[in-house]
Amino acid sequence: MKTTVNEAKNMLEKMPRIPLGFFPTPLHRLDRMSEELGVNLWIKRDDFTGSNLFGGNKTRKLEFLIGKAAEEGAEAVITYGATQSNHAMQTAWAAARSGLKPILYLAAVVPPDPDDFKANLLLDGVFGAEIHIVDLEEGESFADAERRSFKMGKAHIARLAEEGVVCYDIPMGGANEYGSLGYLNGMVELAEQMQQQGIRFDCMYHSTGSGGTMAGLMAGRNLLGLDMTIHSVTAMEVDEKYAGRAAGLANKSLELIGADVIVEEKDFLIDQDHYSPGYECPSEEATEAIKLLARREGVLVDPVYSGKAFAGLIADVRNGKVPAGSEVLFLHTGGATVFFAEKEIIGGVAR
Ligand SMILES: Cc1ncc(COP(=O)(O)O)c(C=O)c1O
């Protein structure tokens, strides 16, 4: 039997959580884009999660992650990502405003100018983060540099433990079962808005990276028994175990709240057709999608994540995968800070 919105809220109530954002985020129709695409297109503004101009999807996860860190008596948190990671920046502010010390290990996919930190990396410093830049070694991939940074982080946590300091380890993208509770909760919030506004969606599109957001969304969808398909458009190449890992994560989150439904690998629709030429590498298609949305609606999606996901949505409408007249939701996960990052990441959006 499906769980109601109120029952789901009660289940989540018992989880460790520190309020950080402004919820519910707005849900509104995109009139001019709907006309352009021939579908009924709505947007959920998780770029407005707060608590400053530069929110995004990580705020939801961090409410539970910082809640868990506080429950464990942590004085510091550590996390990982690229030097322009939105997740790392949002972790830095969430930690700062919760009285915890933020420590970041950041892989330099696009090497920053040490005398001119920009965008997220600049904000990391403003929030008082201890920043460790992990330069890519000759021939090393981003994924390998990330793995090396995780080891450096573990060693750092062990050193702090010897000094009696508890440091909570937040995985890259906040992708653990506590982080995914954030999007389980986000799906409950969306379901309530749909009830209140008398709308339903055939499908949702969103950007995926670590997989934590899609795990939480699917956990929430299955818990509430919603019949909306969720298209997860990747920001990078992912391996064949990606959906399986997300299902594992979703099930751990569901277990934490005592739910009796599960998520299966086959529930996920992973779209790998729009990340090319690579992570933090701008694409023509995303550039066009960013300009179209900005010029029709004044909404900003970014070149690394949300712009590529929006390009995926446009492509599926235009190639008929999403039939004309469908009720379509775009989950805006944020990321516009990157417009002020290195030009290699931004591409030709201004032209
Ligand atoms: C703007 C934006 N959208 C989407 C994602 C992907 O979220 P997840 O890592 O939960 O898959 C990220 C991750 O950092 C992000 O910064």
The ligand as a Tripos MOL2 file, in Angstrom:
@<TRIPOS>MOLECULE
LIG
   16    16     1     0     0
SMALL
NO_CHARGES

@<TRIPOS>ATOM
      1 C1         24.2450   21.8950  -10.1770 C.3       1 LIG1
      2 C2         24.2960   20.4270   -9.9390 C.ar      1 LIG1
      3 N1         23.3380   19.6510  -10.4860 N.ar      1 LIG1
      4 C3         23.3460   18.3080  -10.3210 C.ar      1 LIG1
      5 C4         24.3400   17.6820   -9.6000 C.ar      1 LIG1
      6 C5         24.3010   16.1990   -9.4770 C.3       1 LIG1
      7 O1         23.8410   15.8020   -8.2290 O.3       1 LIG1
      8 P1         24.2710   14.4000   -7.6120 P.3       1 LIG1
      9 O2         25.7330   14.4880   -7.2920 O.co2     1 LIG1
     10 O3         23.4460   14.2620   -6.4240 O.co2     1 LIG1
     11 O4         24.0160   13.3590   -8.6460 O.co2     1 LIG1
     12 C6         25.3530   18.4410   -9.0120 C.ar      1 LIG1
     13 C7         26.4480   17.8050   -8.2510 C.2       1 LIG1
     14 O5         27.3550   18.3880   -7.7880 O.2       1 LIG1
     15 C8         25.3240   19.8540   -9.1780 C.ar      1 LIG1
     16 O6         26.2760   20.6360   -8.6480 O.3       1 LIG1
@<TRIPOS>BOND
     1     1     2 1
     2     2     3 ar
     3     2    15 ar
     4     3     4 ar
     5     4     5 ar
     6     5     6 1
     7     5    12 ar
     8     6     7 1
     9     7     8 1
    10     8     9 2
    11     8    10 1
    12     8    11 1
    13    12    13 1
    14    12    15 ar
    15    13    14 2
    16    15    16 1
@<TRIPOS>SUBSTRUCTURE
     1 LIG1         1 GROUP 0 **** ****
